[in-house]
Amino acid sequence: MPILNLMDFSAAIKNSIDIDSDIPIQPIAPTTPKYIPDKELVRLRKKNLTYREIGKQVGISKHSVAIRFKRLNKEMELTNYHINNRTHIFGDVERRATEAITDAKFRKANLFQITNTVERFHTMGRLETGQSTQNIAYADALKARDDALKAEDLAGTEQDQLKKNYPHIDFDEVTINVTP
């Protein structure tokens, strides 16, 4: 009994050939590979599998695996370039954006648009140079707190010493001013 594949079936229909129901039809396997997430390929590669072994596990060819990793490697190169050159990239974007602001565009912009743009450029510049973006002096506040705690500890130590040396005086009623 002859076996027809999908192409033979299509041709038979086009040529109006009567197909007997006794003839089994085998479907053709899809020619496009199923979607495999990049994370899955990378996970398998981290297990030191070859492209051929990865392809066998996920059901695609060694060549398809190699093409995917070539694309992934290119993306990683671009990402690393971007990470290593962020300051310069943002500086160039800022320069081009600033150059694109003409007098006519500036006159048409409302105050919010102008101040928002200036603030964004300012914040981006401070971030890229490692400066704070808020006017909160955390370091100064922490230093002042530490100094106050040290003064408290020092006062407590001096007061304890005085109590030992002068047991007849009630130092709980006496205020001692200590300057660090």
N, C-alpha and C positions, 0 to 999 in steps of 0.2 A: 504494500500500500504506500503510495507516495506521500511525502511530508511536505506541506506547503509552509513557507514562512510568511511573514506579513507582507513582504514585497510581492510574492507570488499571488497572494490573496488580492492585493490591490490591483495587480495587473489583470487578474481574472475578472474582477468587477469592471474594470475599464473596458475590457474586451468582451464583456457580456458573456463570459463563459459560465455555464451552469456548474456550480460546485456542489458535489454530492456531500451530504452531511457526514458520510463515513470517513472523509479525509480529515485527519487531525491537523490543526494549524498550530505551529509553534511560534510564540511571540519572539520578536527580536529583542535582545537585551539592549537597554538604553546605552547610547554611545557617550553621553555626558556623565562625568563622575559625580557621585553624590557630594553634597556640600560637607566638607570637613572643616570645623573651626580651626583657625590658626593656633589657638591655645592647645588643641589636642596634638597637632603636629609638633609643636615646641615641647610639650610634655614628653612625647615619645622620644624626641631627639635628645632630651636631657637624660634619658635612660641609655644613651650611647648606642641607639639603634641606627643602622644604616638607612639611607633613603629607600633601598629595596625592601628592608624589613618593615619600615614604616608604611610603605605603600601596600604591602601584603596585609598588614593589620587593619588599615582603614579602607582598603578596597580601591586604591587608585594606583597608577603606574609609578615607577621610580622616577620617570621623567616629570610627571605632574608634581611629585613631591619636591624635586629639584627646582622646578619653576617657582613653586610657592615659597621655598626658602630663599631663592634669589630675590624675590619681591620683598620678603620680610627683612632680609639683610639690608636691602636698599632703604627701606623705611627706617630701620634702626640707625643707619648712617645719617639720614636726614634728621632724625630726632636728636641724635648725639650732637650733630652740627648745631642744631637750634639751641640745645641746652648750653653748649659751650660758647655760643655767640649771642645769647639773648640780649645783652646790653647793647651790642652793636646793631642787632636787628631792630630792637625797639627804638633805638636812636635814629635809625634810618627811616622807620615808619613815622616817627615824630617829625623828622625833618620834612618828609614828603607831605605829611598832613598839614604842617605849618605853611609850606610853600603853596599848597592848594587853597589856602585861605586868602582870597583876594579882597581888595577894599570893598568891592561890590557885595561879595558874600558876607563880609564882616558887617556891613551896614544893614543887611537884611536879617542878620541873626538877632535873636532877642537876648536879653541880659542873661537869662538862665543858660542858654546854649553856650554863650561865651564863657561864663564863669565855670560851667561844668567841664568844658573842654580844657580850660587852663588848669583846673583842679586835677583832672585825670592825668594830664601830662606831668604836673608837678609830683603827684603821688607815684606815678610810674618811675620817674627819674629817681626819687628818693629810695624806692624799693630796690631798684637796680644797683644803687650805690651802697646798699646796706644801711641806710639811715631809717629812723623811725618815720612812720606816716601819721602819727598822732602827737599832739603836744602834751604828752603825759610823761613826766620825769620819774619813771619807775626807779631808776638807779638812785636818784636823790632821795626819794621817799624811803627806800629800803635802808640807805645809809643813815638817815635821820632816825629811823626806828631802831637800828642796831646801836647807834650812839646813845639813845635814850635807855635801851636795855642795859648797856654797859654802865651807864651812870647809875641806874637803879641797883645793879649788882654791886657797884663800888660803894654806893651809899649804904647798902645793907651790910657789906663787909666792915666798913668803918664804924657803923652803928654797933655791930656785934662786938667789935674791939673796945669801943668806948664803954659798953655795958660791962665787959669783963674788968676793965681798969677802974671804973667808977660805979660800983654796984649800988651805991646809995642814991644815985640820980635816976629819975624816971625818964628815960629817953623816948618813950612813946609819946610824951607830951612835948618833946623838943623837936623842932624842924632843923634839919641839917641841909644846907645848900652845898651841893657838890658840882663843880664845873669840870667837865671832861677835858 
